[in-house]
């Protein structure tokens, strides 16, 4: 996991909204695209960025590609953030 890719992916509001949709349930790309007023190629780009960051996974189901949230990457990123926040307390600076 590259934290830089994770934070870059999370910096975009469209990608955060896609993650919110996938939090509720796995979805095919077409259903994700239907929730936005931008082009399907743009949604495809956002999904690829999320996939490259490891935040989503996909698998083929018939003619559709189904996307799902990869919560493991969120847990790793949060662990890093919590370790960083705890480091200040450990040093006695806080």
JOHUMO-V523616 format. One line per field, one symbol per residue. phi: phi as a letter, one per 40 degrees, with the letter a starting at -180 (. if undefined). A space follows every 50 residues. Layout:
BEGIN
phi: ???
END
This chain:
BEGIN
phi: .bccccccccccccccccccccccacbcdccccccbbbcccccdcccccc cccgcbbbacbgcbbcbbcbcdcccccccccccccccccccgcc
END
